[in-house]
Amino acid sequence: MATYDRRNVLRLVGMSGATTVLAGACGGLSRSSGKPGAGGAVKIGLIVPESGVYKVFGEDLRNGWNLFLKLNGGKLGGRDAEVITADEGDGRSPRTTVESAKRLINRDRVHVACGVVNSANLLAIQGLFTEARIPFVSIIASPAAVQGQAYGWRTSWLTSHPALAIGGYVASRAGGPVSTIVADYVAGHELLKGFRKSFMPAGGSLAGDPIMVPFPIGERSFRPYLQQIEQQNPKAVFAFFAGADAVKFVKQYDEFGLADKYQLYAPGFLTEGYLLDAQGDAARGILNSLNYAPDLDNATNRIFVSEFQKRYGSSPTCVSVAAYDAGWVLNRAVEACKHDIRPERIEKEIGNLGEIDSPRGPWIFGKNRSPVQRWYLREVEEDGLVLSNVVIDELATLGDEA
């Protein structure tokens, strides 16, 4: 198992300075009324998918967020945290997300909001928060169109980056043309673009046109799309699916005999967390890229993994880390606001944070308001008695690249 020391990551990302481990103790502040701009509790909207293909990510998101609050005494910046949870919907339409965002802005008058998994949903609501001048910290969704928008931040990545990080590696290892198969919606298109951006200049070649699969696939079979892969006769396959669709894809890819024919590469969402538990041996040997794995060897991650497993009985995922980091960001920003927690002031202080001490390793917000961070190559293999996404190499440090 590869290990990565803190000094090496700081050197590569170009950061320096001391950081704290986990939440830490924060200076106490006085409490008074709860309206935006006044003292008292800070009101946070948390938008989480309660159903549909990404419900499993919603559970990871909630666990990571709740863990930060528990370790920080239920406070952000020394103030009581009043968390108002809203539904993101099932992923089929942004309507539910838009309704939730409007309620948080107009009825609940939150100081700041966070959450959202689906890229299409973030596209539908970021403008609402920008217009209302309320910061929104997206925990997963991060499409190109929202990069750099005022009052918008991401603790995850640019949507294209998991594919951008691994494209050159695939080109060097595939040994011939590669088939690409992705979910046909915003995230799938951007990941496909990111893959080509690093894959083609590195000498990679495509076996044919991208295979686009309806999102979500629901009760339908992947068989017609897997047959298209065989018709292209590639040397390897690059795929993007997440949530329930990822479980079905990996199982059917194996059932139809493709796992023995074509090495499968993917963004790490394909085999992350509970999905890998459901996929079982069908996922063995999949090579994937992500900004986090539970086996990263740094002090912050060791404590984070221990606390997460103690409370939830499972290993954390990239989603729970991004949610935990959203808590860290808001904690420090609210603390810096002192007696003035108007949304405009929180927005300013998020921009002043500097280095974030994260279980994934230290990172900073880039000019596009998304993380500058390290990416890792992982392989699904046995780690002790269970299958895990084990880090086997470093891939790249990415930041403002689209």
Residue pairs with C-beta under 8 A, 6 or more apart in sequence:
1 295
1 383
1 390
1 391
1 392
2 391
2 392
2 393
2 394
3 296
3 297
4 296
4 297
4 298
4 361
4 374
4 391
4 394
5 297
5 298
6 298
6 299
6 361
6 362
9 298
9 361
9 362
9 374
10 16
10 362
12 374
12 397
13 362
13 363
13 364
13 372
13 373
13 374
13 397
15 355
15 362
15 363
15 364
17 354
17 355
19 355
19 356
19 357
19 362
20 357
21 299
21 300
21 303
21 357
22 71
22 300
22 303
22 304
22 307
23 68
23 71
23 72
23 327
23 328
23 331
26 72
26 75
26 77
26 78
26 331
26 335
27 78
27 335
28 78
29 39
29 77
29 78
29 79
29 335
29 338
29 339
30 39
30 339
31 39
31 40
31 41
31 79
31 80
32 38
32 39
32 40
33 39
33 40
34 40
34 41
34 43
34 82
35 109
36 43
36 109
36 110
36 111
36 341
36 342
36 343
37 340
37 341
37 342
37 343
38 341
39 339
39 341
40 79
40 80
41 79
41 80
41 81
41 82
42 76
42 77
42 79
42 80
42 81
42 82
42 111
42 112
42 330
42 334
42 341
43 82
43 84
43 108
43 109
43 110
43 111
43 112
44 76
44 81
44 82
44 83
44 84
44 110
44 111
44 112
44 113
44 114
44 330
45 84
45 85
45 86
45 100
45 101
45 104
45 108
45 110
45 112
45 113
45 114
45 115
46 62
46 65
46 83
46 84
46 85
46 86
46 113
46 114
46 115
47 85
47 86
47 87
47 88
47 97
47 100
47 101
47 104
47 113
47 114
47 115
47 116
47 125
48 58
48 61
48 62
48 85
48 86
48 87
48 88
48 115
49 55
49 57
49 58
49 87
49 88
49 89
49 90
49 91
49 117
49 118
50 58
50 87
50 88
50 89
51 87
51 89
51 90
52 89
52 90
52 91
52 92
52 216
52 243
53 90
53 91
53 215
53 216
53 242
53 243
53 244
53 245
54 88
54 91
54 117
54 118
54 242
54 243
55 90
55 243
55 244
56 243
56 244
56 273
56 274
56 275
57 117
57 140
57 242
57 243
57 319
58 88
58 117
59 274
60 273
60 274
60 316
60 317
60 319
60 320
60 323
61 115
61 117
61 139
61 140
61 319
61 320
61 322
61 323
62 323
63 308
63 311
63 312
63 316
63 320
63 323
64 308
64 316
64 319
64 320
64 321
64 322
64 323
64 324
64 327
65 83
65 114
65 139
65 323
65 324
65 326
65 327
67 304
67 307
67 308
67 311
67 312
67 320
67 324
68 323
68 324
68 326
68 327
68 328
68 331
69 75
69 76
69 81
69 83
69 327
70 311
71 307
72 327
72 331
74 80
74 81
75 81
75 331
76 327
76 330
76 331
76 334
76 335
77 330
77 331
77 332
77 333
77 334
77 335
77 336
77 337
77 341
78 334
78 335
79 334
79 341
84 104
84 108
84 110
86 100
86 101
86 103
86 104
86 115
87 96
87 100
88 96
88 97
88 100
88 115
88 116
88 117
88 118
88 121
89 95
89 96
89 97
89 100
89 121
90 96
91 117
91 118
91 121
91 215
91 216
91 243
92 216
94 118
94 120
94 121
94 123
94 124
94 125
97 116
97 118
97 121
97 124
97 125
98 124
98 125
98 128
101 113
101 125
101 128
101 129
102 128
104 110
104 113
105 113
105 128
105 129
105 132
105 134
110 134
111 134
111 341
111 342
111 343
111 346
112 134
112 135
112 136
112 137
112 330
112 343
112 346
113 129
113 134
113 135
113 136
113 137
114 136
114 137
114 138
114 139
114 323
114 326
114 330
115 138
115 139
116 122
116 125
116 138
116 139
116 140
116 141
117 139
117 140
117 141
117 319
118 141
118 187
119 141
119 142
119 143
119 159
119 185
119 186
119 187
119 190
120 185
120 186
121 141
122 138
122 141
122 142
122 143
122 146
123 143
123 145
123 146
123 186
125 136
126 136
126 138
126 146
126 149
126 152
127 149
129 135
129 136
129 151
129 152
130 149
130 150
130 151
130 152
132 151
132 343
133 151
133 343
133 344
133 347
134 151
134 343
135 151
135 152
135 153
135 343
135 346
135 347
135 350
136 151
136 152
136 153
137 153
137 154
137 155
137 326
137 329
137 330
137 350
138 146
138 152
138 153
138 154
138 155
138 156
139 154
139 155
139 156
139 319
139 322
139 323
139 326
140 156
140 319
140 322
141 154
141 156
141 159
141 187
142 154
142 156
142 157
142 158
142 159
142 370
143 159
143 186
143 187
143 190
144 158
144 159
144 160
144 190
144 402
146 152
146 154
147 158
147 368
147 369
147 370
147 402
148 367
148 368
148 369
149 369
150 347
151 343
151 347
152 369
153 329
153 350
153 365
153 369
153 370
154 369
154 370
154 371
155 322
155 323
155 325
155 326
155 329
155 371
156 318
156 322
156 370
156 371
157 291
157 370
157 371
157 373
157 398
158 164
158 194
158 368
158 370
158 398
158 401
158 402
159 186
159 187
159 190
159 191
159 194
160 190
160 191
160 193
160 194
160 197
160 401
160 402
161 194
161 291
161 375
161 398
161 401
162 191
162 194
162 267
162 268
162 269
162 289
162 290
162 291
162 375
163 191
163 192
163 193
163 194
163 195
163 198
163 238
163 240
163 267
163 289
164 194
164 195
164 197
164 198
164 396
164 398
164 401
165 198
165 289
165 375
165 395
165 396
165 398
166 195
166 198
166 238
166 265
166 267
166 287
166 288
166 289
166 375
166 377
166 395
167 194
167 195
167 196
167 197
167 198
167 199
167 200
167 202
167 204
168 198
168 199
168 201
168 202
169 265
169 289
169 377
169 395
170 178
170 195
170 199
170 204
170 236
170 238
170 265
171 198
171 199
171 200
171 202
171 203
171 204
172 202
172 203
173 236
173 263
174 204
174 234
174 235
174 236
174 263
175 235
175 236
176 205
176 234
176 235
176 236
177 205
177 206
177 207
177 208
177 232
177 234
177 235
178 199
178 204
178 205
178 206
178 207
178 234
178 235
178 236
178 237
178 238
178 265
179 206
179 207
179 208
179 211
179 228
179 229
179 232
179 234
179 236
179 237
179 238
179 262
180 192
180 195
180 206
180 210
180 211
180 237
180 238
180 239
181 210
181 211
181 212
181 213
181 225
181 228
181 229
181 237
181 238
181 239
181 240
182 188
182 189
182 191
182 192
182 210
182 211
182 212
182 213
182 239
182 240
182 241
183 212
183 213
183 214
183 215
183 216
183 217
183 240
183 241
183 242
183 245
184 212
184 213
184 214
184 215
185 215
187 240
187 242
188 212
188 215
188 240
191 240
191 267
192 210
192 240
195 238
196 206
199 238
207 232
207 233
207 234
207 235
208 228
208 231
208 232
208 234
211 225
211 228
211 229
213 222
213 225
213 241
213 245
214 220
215 245
216 243
216 244
216 245
217 245
217 248
217 249
221 252
222 248
222 249
222 252
222 253
223 252
223 256
226 252
226 253
226 256
226 258
229 237
229 258
229 262
230 258
230 261
234 262
235 262
235 263
236 262
236 263
236 264
236 265
237 258
237 262
237 263
237 264
237 265
238 265
238 266
239 249
239 253
239 264
239 265
239 266
239 270
240 266
240 267
240 269
240 270
241 248
241 249
241 266
241 269
241 270
242 269
242 270
242 272
242 275
243 275
246 269
246 270
246 271
246 275
246 279
247 275
247 278
247 279
249 270
250 270
250 271
250 275
250 279
250 282
250 283
250 286
251 279
251 282
253 259
253 264
253 282
254 281
254 282
254 283
255 282
258 264
259 282
259 285
263 285
263 287
264 285
264 286
264 287
265 286
265 287
265 288
266 286
266 287
266 288
266 289
267 288
267 289
267 290
268 288
268 289
268 290
268 318
268 378
268 389
269 275
269 290
269 318
270 283
270 286
270 288
271 279
271 283
271 286
271 288
271 380
271 389
272 290
272 317
272 318
272 319
272 389
273 314
273 315
273 316
273 317
273 319
273 320
274 314
276 283
276 380
276 387
276 388
276 389
280 387
281 387
283 380
283 387
284 380
284 381
284 387
285 379
285 380
285 381
286 379
286 380
287 377
287 378
287 379
288 377
288 378
288 379
288 380
288 389
289 375
289 376
289 377
289 378
289 395
290 318
290 375
290 376
290 378
290 389
291 318
291 360
291 371
291 373
291 374
291 375
291 376
292 317
292 318
292 321
292 359
292 360
292 376
293 376
293 378
293 388
293 389
293 390
293 391
294 301
294 305
294 315
294 316
294 388
295 383
295 388
295 390
295 391
296 359
296 360
296 361
296 376
296 391
298 359
298 361
300 357
300 358
300 359
301 359
301 360
301 361
304 316
304 321
304 324
304 359
305 315
305 316
305 359
308 314
308 315
308 316
308 320
309 315
309 316
315 388
316 324
316 359
318 360
321 358
321 359
321 360
324 358
324 359
325 356
325 358
325 360
328 356
328 357
328 358
329 350
329 353
329 356
330 346
330 350
332 349
332 353
333 346
333 349
333 350
333 353
334 341
334 346
334 349
336 349
336 352
337 345
337 346
337 349
350 365
351 365
353 364
353 365
354 364
355 362
355 363
355 364
356 362
356 363
356 364
356 365
356 371
360 373
360 374
361 373
361 374
363 371
363 372
363 373
363 374
364 371
364 372
365 371
365 372
366 372
366 399
366 400
367 400
368 399
368 400
370 399
370 400
371 399
372 397
372 398
372 399
372 400
373 397
373 398
373 399
374 394
374 396
374 397
375 394
375 395
375 396
375 397
375 398
376 391
376 393
376 394
376 395
377 391
377 392
377 393
377 394
377 395
378 389
378 390
378 391
378 392
379 389
379 390
379 392
380 387
380 388
380 389
380 390
381 387
381 388
381 390
382 388
383 390
